[in-house]
Amino acid sequence: MRRTIKYTIILLFILLALALVAASLGSASISLKDTAKIIGSYIPGIRNLIDASHISANEFAIISQIRLPRIIISVLAGIALASSGVIFQGIFRNPMADPYIIGVSAGASFGATIGLIFASGIRLASISLVSLFAFAGALGVTFLVYSISRTKGRVSVLTLLLAGVAISAMLSSINSFILMFQSQDLARVVFWLMGSFTAASWQQLAIIGPIIIVLFIVAAFFMTELNIISLGDQRATQLGVNTDQVKKILLVLASLIAAAAVSVSGIIGFVGLITPHILRLIVGPDHKILYPTSALAGGIVLLASDTLSRMVLVPREIPVGIITSIIGVPFFIYLLVRSKRQVF
């Protein structure tokens, strides 16, 4: 417990410092001191102690209406992808597993493509239908893959993985086929697929935030069982763990968390893959420590990547998925080389 608290405090400090820096950076640069005053002026209890009278209304609007919701959503998406990565790697006992392994990304891509082509201008309760279509697509494919792999009440991990790969390939082909006849929408679809937080808003956060937080907390209660399952199904059963039931629950929770993140961020690769590995090297394989620390580190990685995506070509932005891929691909190759010498 002491180690968990120590690492959590360190990561929280890094995350808060990075969030402050990220809020001050952009095409309209605002000093760190003024940024801290603007944020502090919204916090009950200390707002009366802050003198922000010299700060313009435009600077207040930039921080409070544009950058803060984007920062919080990118952190939550990073937490969601990294925590689901920990769960998938633990369930499959495979270092190459990530949140997209059972078709979450393919389903979200398919849903978003349909939404961008047929309902891009329609909003429901201030939420774009594209996000809702992406969420529905991710969930639909997840449960389709799960249903295919379920036989007589048991879920075959091998069938689950193969079904995920097959359905992902099929949906990718359908997407390409659709775009052949809707080439005018190609740029928008490709930009969404590469990941971005440009559409982040408080309305999005109000819906997606509670979903991610609740699912994350519920999954945290199963980390002891995930530790035991990591020893192998036979050993876990001997120790009294209902492996099938725990795997089903964790698969559903991890898929829902990843789907919620993808619906607002687009497809952002490698955060769910590399973050748990980096933290495993630092805190060890105990999921009770690895799960919360990886989640916080995922938030840090994605926030840093999103900030870079805003700053590299100011005032233009590049999709955040490009940044995470540039960071993630070398690490993925390192894992491939390392996996030749070591069993997970």
N, C-alpha and C positions, 0 to 999 in steps of 0.2 A: 504493500500500500504506500509506503514511504517513497519508493522509487517512482510509482505512478504519479504521486503528488508532485515530486521534484521535477520530473520531465514535463508534466502538464503545465506547471507554473512557468518553466523556461519557454515552452512553446507558445503559451498564451502571451507572454511578454513580447516575444518576437512578432507574433501575429498582430498585436495591438500597435507596436511600433511601425510595422510595415503598412498597416491600414492607415495610420496617420500620414506617412510619407506618400502613399498612393493617393490619398485624398487631396494632397497639396499639389500633385503633379498633373499636367495636362496642357492643352493648348492655351488655357488661361492659367498661368502660374500664380499660385497663392502661397504666401510664406507659411512655414510650419507653425509659427506662433499664431497667426490669424486663423489658420485651419483648426488648431487646437481650441481656440476661443469660440469659433463657430460651432464646433461639435459640442463643446462644453456648455454652450448656451441652450442646448436642447436637453441637457441632463438635469432632472429635478434635484434640488438640494445644493447645486453649485452654480446654477445659472445666475443667481443674484450676486455672486461674488465676481463675476466676469464683466469687464468693461469692453464691449464690442461695438461701441458707438461709432468708431472710425471706419468700420468695415462696411462696404457698400452692399446694397440689397442684391446686386447682381452676383457678388461673391457668395452671399448667403444662399442664393438660389442654385448656383453651380454646385456647391458642396452638398446642400440638403436634398435637392431634387434630382441631381444627375449622378454625382460621384458616390454618395453614401449607399443608395440602393444597389448600385452596381458592385461596390466593394463587398457588401454583405451577401449578395446573391452569389458572387464568385467564390467567396469563402465557404458558403453553404454547399455549393456544387462540388468544391474540392473535398470538403468533409464527406459528402455523400459518395463520391467516386472512390476515395481512398478507403473508407470504411467498408464499402461493398467489396472492394478488392481484397481486403484482409479476410473477409468471410469466404469469398470464392476460393482463394488460395488455401484456406484452412480446410474447407469441405473437400476440395479435389486433391488436396496435398500435392499441389502442382504450382511451382513458382511462376509458370507462364500464364496462369489463369488471371483474368481481369473481368470487370463488370460486363464486358460486351461479349463474353465467351458463349453465352447461350442465346444470342440474337437480340439483345436489348437495343444495340445501336442500329441494326438492320431494321427492326420494327419501327424505331423512332424515325429513321431516315425515310422509310416508306410513308409513315403517317405525315411527316413534315412536307414531303414532296406533294402529296395529295392536298394538304392544307394550303401550301404556297401557290399551287396551280388553280385550285377551285374556290378557296375561301380566305385569301391572304388579307383582304380588307375588312373582314368581319371580326368583331370582337364580342365576347360574351362576358359581362361583368368586368369590363376593362381588361380582360385577358384575351390575347390573340388566339384565334382558333387554331393557328399553326402549332402553338405550344400544346393545346389540348389534343390535337390530332397526333402529335409526336408522342405524348404521354400514353394515349390510347393504343398507338401502334406498338410501343415498347411493351406495354402490359399484355396486349393481345398475343404477340409473338412469344413472350415468356411463358404464358399459360398454354399456348399451343405446343411449344417444345416440351413443357412439363407433362402435358397430357400424353404426348407421343411416347415419352420415356417411362410412363407409369404403367406397370403391368401387375395385376393382382395385388394392388395396394403397395407395391414396392417401386422405387425409382432407381433405374439403372444409370449410374453416372456416365458410363461409356455411351449408352444410347442418348443420354441428355446432351453430351458434347457433340456427338455426330449429328443429331437432329438440329442442334443450334447452328452448326456449320452449314448443313444442307439448306435450311430455311433462309439463313443469311444470304447464301449464294443465290437462291431463287429470288428473294426480294430485291437484291442488287440488280439482277437482270431485268426484273419488272420495272424498277426505277429507270434504268437506262432506256428501256423500250418506251416508257411514257415520255421521257425527255426528248426522244427522237421526234415526237410529234408536237412537243411544246418547247421548242428550242428558245423561244423568247423568255422563258422562265429559267433557263439554264443557269445564268449568273446568280440569281437569287438562291436557287437550290444549292448550288456549289458553295456559296458563301455560308449558308446555314450549316451545311454538312461539315464545314471546317471549324465551326465553333465560334461563338461570339457572345458578348454580354451587352451589345449596343442597345438592345431593347429593354434592358433591366429597368424596373420601376417598383415603386412601393406596392402597387397593386399585385404585381407578380410575387413579390416577397411575402405579402400577407397570405397568399394561398399556398405557395410552395414551401415557405419556411416552416410552418407548423408540421407539415407532412414529413419533411426530412428529419426534424428534431424528434418527433414522436417515434418514428421508425428506428432512428439511431439508438434512442434510449431503450426501446423494447429489445433490439438485437443485443445490446450490451449485457442483458441478463443471461445470455446463452454462451458467454465466453468460457466459462468453466467447462461446459460440455464440449465446446469446440477444441479446447486444449486436449481433452481425453480422446476425441475423435481423431485428432492428429496422430495419435499413437497407432491407429489402424482400427477398422471396424470390429474385428474379432476381439481385440483387447478392450475396446470401448464397451462392447456388449458384456464382456466378462465383469467389467467394473460397474455394470448396472445402468448404462446409458442406452436409451432407446434411439439408436443411431438413425433409423429411417425417419422417425418423427422429427428429431432435431434437425436433420438435414433438410426436410421439407420446409420446416418453419423458417430456417435461415435462408434457404434459397428464395422463398417468397419475399422475405424482408429485404434481402440484398437486391433482388430484382426491382422491387418497388422503390427503394432508395435511389438506385441508378436511373430508373425511368423518370423519377421526379427531377433529378438533376439534368438529364439529357433534354427534357422537355423545354427547359429555359435556356440551356447553354449551347445546344447543338452537340455534335459529336466531338468530344475532346478526348483524345487518346493518351495513353501512357500514365496519366495521373494515378489511376487505380492499379496500375502495374508496378510502377517504380517506387512509389511512396512507401508501401508496406516493406519493400526490400531494404530501402535506406534505413527505415526505423528498426527493422529486424536486426540490422548490423549494430545499431546503437543500444536498443533496449532488450534485445533477445527475443526468443520465439513465444514467450508467454502472452497469449491473446488478451489476458486481462490488462496488460500494460500496452501491448502492441496496438490493440483496437483504438483506444482513445488517443494515443500519441500519433498514430498514423493518420487519424481523422484530422487532428489539428495541423499536422505537417502537410496533409493534402490541401487544406485551406490556405496554408502559407504558399505552397508551390503554385496553386492556381491563381492566387491573388498576385503573386510576383510575375507570373506569366502574363496575366491580363494587363498589368501595369506596363510591362515591356511592350506588349502589343499596341498600347496607346501611345507610347513614347518613341518607338524606334523611327517612325516616319511622320512625326507631328507636322501638320494637323491631321494627316490621314491615319487610319487604323488598319492593322492587319489582323486576320482571324487568329484568335488565341491558340487554336489547334495547331497552327504552324509552329508557334513557340514551343508548345509542349512536345511536339514531334521532334523538333531539333534537339531538345534536351533528352527526350525519352529514347530515341532510336539508338544512340551510342550505348546507353545503359542496357537496352534490350539485347543488343549484340553481345555485350559483356556477360549478360545472364546466359545467353546461348552457349558461349565458350565455357563459362564456369560450370554449367549443368553437365558438361561432358565428364567433369571430374568429381562431382559431388551429388549425392542423392538428397532430395528435399527432406 
